[in-house]
Every structure is written in C-alpha cells, then in structure tokens.
Amino acid sequence: MGWFDWISSKKTEEPDLTTRKDRQKCWESRDAYFACLDAKGVIKPGDEGTGCSAEQGKYEQNCAKSWIDYFNQRRVLAEQQKESLAMAKTQEEEAKRRRKS
C-alpha cells in the first residue's frame, strides 16, 4: 500500500460529519447507545461488556473517533457533576438548619 492509498483509506474510515444528515445520525446513535447504558446502570461507556454491543457498533460507525471520545468524557463528567451538585445542596441545607437552631 502506497502513501496516498493509506491516506485515502484513512479518510473513508471516519464518517463525514460536515453534513447535517451525518451529524444527526451520529447524535441519534449516541443517544440510543447512552439510553442502553442508562438502562443497564452503566456510567462509563465501555464498561457494559456486550450488553449494548449493537448500539455501540452503530455509535462507532456513525461518529468520528474524536466525537466519541468527547461524548464519552462528557457523559462521565456530567455524572460526576450531578454528584458534586447533590453534595453541595445537602451541605447547603445542613448549613441552613444549623443557622435556624
């Protein structure tokens, strides 16, 4: 395989996300995959084993690797943020109770 053959083969591996239709396909497959993860109680994508393999395959087929990495990181960070916000709210409520006492 020559240099130009390698470059052109690399270009065909990633979906063309410059079109609205392809971006929509990516988002829909991401949403389906994440819904499957939610149903299984899995936060970190990839930790579900083979439970969501069909959805994961479509997600990986329809989205660029860089987008997948971003979406997966955002999912984990969003969950961590929920936990932090819940803890802050609990601390705030406790502080209010102490002030009233």
Backbone torsions as a table, in degrees:
resi	resn	phi	psi	omega
1	MET	NA	128.0	179.0
2	GLY	-82.2	172.8	-178.6
3	TRP	-58.4	-47.3	-177.5
4	PHE	-69.5	-32.4	175.5
5	ASP	-64.7	-40.8	179.8
6	TRP	-64.0	-43.8	-179.7
7	ILE	-63.3	-47.1	-178.2
8	SER	-67.0	-32.6	177.9
9	SER	-70.5	-33.0	178.1
10	LYS	-67.5	-36.5	-179.0
11	LYS	-66.5	-33.1	-177.2
12	THR	-79.5	-13.6	-179.5
13	GLU	-71.8	-32.1	-177.1
14	GLU	-98.4	140.4	177.2
15	PRO	-67.5	153.9	178.0
16	ASP	-84.5	99.4	-175.5
17	LEU	-89.0	14.6	177.8
18	THR	-82.2	-13.3	178.3
19	THR	-98.8	145.7	-180.0
20	ARG	-59.8	-38.9	-179.1
21	LYS	-61.7	-43.8	-179.5
22	ASP	-70.3	-37.0	176.3
23	ARG	-64.2	-41.3	179.0
24	GLN	-62.5	-41.7	177.3
25	LYS	-60.9	-41.1	178.9
26	CYS	-61.7	-50.2	-177.3
27	TRP	-63.5	-39.4	-179.9
28	GLU	-66.7	-41.1	179.4
29	SER	-70.7	-34.2	174.5
30	ARG	-62.2	-46.8	-178.7
31	ASP	-62.0	-39.8	178.7
32	ALA	-66.1	-42.0	179.1
33	TYR	-64.7	-46.7	-179.2
34	PHE	-66.5	-33.4	176.0
35	ALA	-64.4	-38.9	176.8
36	CYS	-64.4	-43.2	178.1
37	LEU	-61.4	-42.7	178.3
38	ASP	-60.2	-42.7	-179.4
39	ALA	-63.7	-29.5	-179.9
40	LYS	-93.2	-3.6	179.3
41	GLY	74.3	28.3	-178.3
42	VAL	-103.3	130.5	178.8
43	ILE	-91.2	-52.9	-174.0
44	LYS	-86.7	116.3	177.7
45	PRO	-56.9	136.3	-178.2
46	GLY	103.5	-17.2	-179.2
47	ASP	-88.4	2.2	-175.0
48	GLU	-89.0	-2.5	-177.2
49	GLY	71.2	-131.4	-179.4
50	THR	-99.6	8.5	-174.7
51	GLY	-62.4	-29.2	-178.3
52	CYS	-126.1	33.8	-172.5
53	SER	-63.2	-36.2	179.1
54	ALA	-65.2	-46.7	179.8
55	GLU	-66.1	-39.7	179.8
56	GLN	-64.6	-40.1	179.0
57	GLY	-61.2	-43.9	178.1
58	LYS	-66.2	-40.1	178.4
59	TYR	-59.7	-47.8	-179.1
60	GLU	-70.5	-28.0	178.7
61	GLN	-75.8	-36.9	-172.3
62	ASN	-93.8	-10.8	-176.8
63	CYS	-121.5	146.4	175.2
64	ALA	-69.1	149.2	-178.7
65	LYS	-54.9	-41.8	-179.5
66	SER	-63.4	-35.6	178.4
67	TRP	-70.5	-41.9	179.2
68	ILE	-59.9	-46.0	178.7
69	ASP	-59.1	-44.5	-179.9
70	TYR	-63.4	-50.6	-178.7
71	PHE	-60.1	-42.2	-179.3
72	ASN	-64.7	-42.7	178.2
73	GLN	-64.9	-41.5	179.6
74	ARG	-62.9	-36.8	179.2
75	ARG	-61.6	-47.0	-179.4
76	VAL	-66.3	-44.5	-179.9
77	LEU	-63.5	-38.8	179.5
78	ALA	-63.1	-39.0	178.4
79	GLU	-66.7	-41.7	177.8
80	GLN	-63.7	-37.8	179.5
81	GLN	-65.3	-40.6	177.4
82	LYS	-58.2	-44.5	179.8
83	GLU	-63.1	-42.7	180.0
84	SER	-65.0	-42.4	179.6
85	LEU	-66.2	-37.8	177.7
86	ALA	-64.9	-40.8	178.8
87	MET	-66.1	-41.0	179.0
88	ALA	-64.1	-40.1	179.1
89	LYS	-64.6	-40.7	177.6
90	THR	-62.2	-44.3	179.1
91	GLN	-64.4	-38.6	179.0
92	GLU	-64.5	-43.6	179.3
93	GLU	-64.4	-38.7	178.5
94	GLU	-66.6	-39.7	178.4
95	ALA	-64.1	-38.5	178.4
96	LYS	-65.4	-41.3	178.7
97	ARG	-63.1	-40.0	-179.1
98	ARG	-65.3	-39.0	-179.9
99	ARG	-66.3	-33.4	-179.5
100	LYS	-73.5	-25.6	-176.4
101	SER	-75.8	NA	NA
